[in-house]
């Protein structure tokens, strides 16, 4: 099922940001929030940028989690 208007370019590559859902009628589907054509984009470089961003967020969450934990009294 598509949200209209969506006129895809046949053979083009798209990047989708959204959530995966398990719908009984259709099975697993992606509820797209953002859909962008990435034709002409260096996919390897895009993947590297995504991995760097994920690493940054993991590191930031780790630091926030450590700061939220109280120090142990001895």
ROSE-4610 file (N, C-alpha, C; in Angstrom, 1 decimal, always signed):
// ROSE-4610
residu = [X/X/X/X/X/X/X/X/X/X/X/X/X/X/X/X/X/X/X/X/X/X/X/X/X/X/X/X/X/X/X/X/X/X/X/X/X/X/X/X/X/X/X/X/X/X/X/X/X/X/X/X/X/X/X/X/X/X/X/X/X/X/X/X/X/X/X/X/X/X/X/X/X/X/X/X/X/X/X/X/X/X/X/X/X/X/X/X/X/X/X/X/X/X/X/X/X/X/X/X/X/X/X/X/X/X/X/X/X/X/X/X/X/X/X/X/X/X/X/X/X/X/X/X/X/X/X/X/X/X/X/X/X/X/X/X/X/X/X/X/X/X/X/X/X/X/X/X/X/X/X/X/X/X/X/X/X/X/X/X/X/X/X/X/X/X/X/X/X/X/X/X/X/X/X/X/X/X/X/X/X/X/X/X/X/X/X/X/X/X/X/X/X/X/X/X/X/X/X/X/X/X/X/X/X/X/X/X/X/X/X/X/X/X/X/X/X/X/X/X/X/X]
num = [1/1/1/2/2/2/3/3/3/4/4/4/5/5/5/6/6/6/7/7/7/8/8/8/9/9/9/10/10/10/11/11/11/12/12/12/13/13/13/14/14/14/15/15/15/16/16/16/17/17/17/18/18/18/19/19/19/20/20/20/21/21/21/22/22/22/23/23/23/24/24/24/25/25/25/26/26/26/27/27/27/28/28/28/29/29/29/30/30/30/31/31/31/32/32/32/33/33/33/34/34/34/35/35/35/36/36/36/37/37/37/38/38/38/39/39/39/40/40/40/41/41/41/42/42/42/43/43/43/44/44/44/45/45/45/46/46/46/47/47/47/48/48/48/49/49/49/50/50/50/51/51/51/52/52/52/53/53/53/54/54/54/55/55/55/56/56/56/57/57/57/58/58/58/59/59/59/60/60/60/61/61/61/62/62/62/63/63/63/64/64/64/65/65/65/66/66/66/67/67/67/68/68/68/69/69/69/70/70/70/71/71/71/72/72/72/73/73/73/74/74/74]
x = [+0.9/+0.0/+0.9/+0.6/+1.3/+0.5/+1.2/+0.5/+0.6/-0.5/-0.5/-0.2/+0.4/+0.9/+2.3/+2.6/+3.9/+4.1/+5.0/+5.3/+6.7/+7.0/+8.4/+9.0/+10.3/+11.0/+11.4/+11.0/+11.3/+12.8/+13.3/+14.8/+15.6/+15.0/+15.7/+15.9/+16.9/+17.1/+16.5/+15.9/+15.3/+15.8/+15.9/+16.2/+15.0/+14.6/+13.3/+13.7/+13.1/+13.2/+11.8/+11.7/+10.4/+10.4/+9.2/+9.1/+8.6/+9.1/+8.6/+7.4/+6.4/+5.2/+4.8/+4.1/+3.6/+2.1/+1.6/+0.2/-0.4/-1.5/-2.0/-2.4/-3.0/-3.5/-2.4/-1.3/-0.2/+1.1/+1.3/+2.6/+3.4/+4.7/+5.6/+5.7/+5.6/+5.6/+6.4/+6.9/+7.5/+6.6/+6.4/+5.6/+6.6/+6.7/+7.7/+7.3/+8.3/+8.1/+8.9/+10.0/+10.8/+11.1/+11.0/+11.3/+12.0/+13.3/+14.1/+14.8/+14.8/+15.6/+17.0/+17.9/+19.3/+20.1/+19.5/+20.2/+21.4/+22.5/+23.7/+24.4/+23.9/+24.6/+25.6/+26.7/+27.8/+27.2/+26.7/+26.0/+27.0/+28.2/+29.3/+29.5/+29.6/+29.9/+28.7/+27.5/+26.3/+26.2/+26.5/+26.5/+27.6/+28.7/+29.8/+29.3/+28.6/+28.0/+27.0/+26.1/+25.1/+25.7/+26.8/+27.5/+28.1/+28.8/+29.4/+28.3/+27.2/+26.1/+25.6/+25.4/+25.0/+26.0/+27.3/+28.3/+28.3/+28.1/+28.0/+26.9/+25.7/+24.5/+24.7/+25.3/+25.6/+26.5/+27.6/+28.5/+27.9/+27.1/+26.4/+25.4/+24.7/+23.7/+24.5/+25.7/+26.5/+26.9/+27.4/+27.8/+26.7/+25.5/+24.3/+23.9/+23.9/+23.6/+24.5/+25.8/+26.8/+26.7/+26.3/+26.1/+24.9/+23.9/+22.6/+22.7/+23.7/+23.9/+24.6/+24.1/+24.8/+26.0/+27.0/+28.3/+28.0/+28.7/+28.5/+29.3/+28.6/+29.3/+30.0/+31.2/+32.0/+32.3]
y = [-1.2/+0.0/+1.2/+2.2/+3.4/+4.6/+5.6/+6.9/+7.7/+8.2/+9.0/+10.4/+11.2/+10.7/+10.2/+9.1/+8.5/+8.0/+8.6/+8.2/+7.8/+6.5/+6.0/+6.0/+6.1/+5.9/+4.5/+3.8/+2.3/+2.2/+1.3/+1.0/+2.0/+3.0/+3.9/+3.3/+3.8/+3.3/+4.3/+3.9/+4.7/+4.4/+5.3/+5.1/+5.4/+4.5/+4.6/+4.7/+5.7/+5.8/+5.6/+4.7/+4.5/+3.4/+2.8/+1.7/+0.4/-0.7/-2.0/-2.4/-2.9/-3.3/-4.7/-5.4/-6.8/-6.6/-6.5/-6.3/-7.7/-8.1/-9.4/-9.6/-8.6/-8.7/-8.8/-8.1/-8.0/-8.6/-8.9/-9.4/-8.2/-8.4/-7.4/-6.2/-5.0/-3.9/-2.7/-1.8/-0.6/+0.6/+1.2/+2.5/+3.6/+4.0/+5.0/+6.4/+7.0/+8.4/+9.4/+8.9/+9.6/+8.7/+9.1/+8.3/+9.2/+8.9/+9.7/+8.9/+9.4/+8.8/+9.0/+8.0/+8.1/+7.8/+7.9/+7.6/+8.7/+8.2/+9.1/+9.3/+8.8/+8.9/+7.8/+8.1/+7.1/+6.3/+5.1/+4.3/+3.8/+3.5/+3.1/+4.2/+5.4/+6.6/+6.9/+6.7/+6.9/+5.9/+4.7/+3.6/+4.0/+4.5/+4.8/+6.0/+7.0/+8.1/+7.6/+6.7/+6.1/+5.4/+4.6/+3.8/+4.8/+5.9/+6.9/+7.5/+7.8/+8.5/+7.5/+6.2/+5.3/+5.1/+5.1/+5.0/+6.2/+7.4/+8.6/+8.5/+8.1/+8.0/+7.0/+5.8/+4.8/+5.3/+6.0/+6.6/+7.7/+8.5/+9.6/+8.9/+7.9/+7.3/+6.6/+6.0/+5.4/+6.4/+7.6/+8.6/+9.1/+9.3/+9.8/+8.7/+7.5/+6.4/+6.3/+6.5/+6.5/+7.7/+8.8/+10.0/+9.9/+9.2/+9.0/+8.1/+7.2/+6.2/+6.9/+6.7/+7.3/+6.5/+7.2/+6.6/+5.7/+4.6/+3.6/+4.2/+4.2/+4.5/+3.3/+3.5/+2.4/+2.7]
z = [+0.0/+0.0/+0.0/-0.8/-0.9/-0.5/+0.0/+0.3/-1.0/-1.4/-2.6/-2.3/-3.2/-4.5/-4.3/-4.9/-4.9/-6.3/-7.1/-8.4/-8.5/-8.2/-8.2/-9.6/-9.6/-10.9/-10.9/-12.0/-12.1/-12.2/-11.4/-11.4/-10.5/-9.9/-9.1/-7.7/-7.0/-5.6/-4.6/-3.6/-2.6/-1.2/-0.3/+1.1/+1.9/+2.8/+3.5/+5.0/+5.7/+7.1/+7.7/+8.6/+9.2/+10.2/+10.4/+11.4/+10.7/+11.1/+10.6/+11.5/+10.8/+11.5/+11.0/+11.8/+11.4/+11.3/+10.1/+9.9/+9.5/+10.1/+9.9/+8.4/+7.8/+6.4/+5.4/+5.6/+4.6/+5.0/+6.3/+6.8/+7.2/+7.1/+7.6/+6.6/+7.0/+6.1/+6.8/+6.0/+6.5/+6.4/+7.6/+7.6/+7.4/+6.1/+5.7/+6.3/+6.9/+7.3/+6.4/+5.8/+4.8/+3.7/+2.5/+1.3/+0.3/+0.1/-0.8/-1.9/-3.1/-4.2/-3.9/-4.0/-3.8/-5.0/-6.2/-7.4/-7.5/-7.9/-8.0/-6.7/-5.6/-4.3/-4.2/-3.6/-3.3/-2.1/-2.4/-1.4/-0.3/-0.7/+0.3/+1.3/+0.8/+1.6/+2.5/+2.0/+2.7/+3.9/+3.6/+4.7/+5.7/+5.3/+6.3/+7.2/+6.6/+7.4/+8.4/+7.9/+8.8/+10.0/+9.7/+10.8/+11.7/+11.3/+12.1/+13.0/+12.5/+13.3/+14.3/+14.0/+15.0/+16.1/+15.7/+16.7/+17.7/+17.1/+17.9/+18.9/+18.4/+19.3/+20.4/+20.1/+21.1/+22.1/+21.7/+22.7/+23.6/+23.0/+23.7/+24.7/+24.3/+25.2/+26.4/+26.1/+27.1/+28.1/+27.7/+28.6/+29.5/+28.9/+29.6/+30.6/+30.3/+31.2/+32.4/+32.1/+33.2/+34.1/+33.6/+34.4/+35.3/+34.8/+35.6/+36.7/+36.7/+37.8/+39.0/+40.2/+41.3/+41.7/+42.2/+42.6/+43.8/+43.9/+45.0/+46.2/+47.4/+48.6/+49.2/+49.6/+50.2/+51.6]
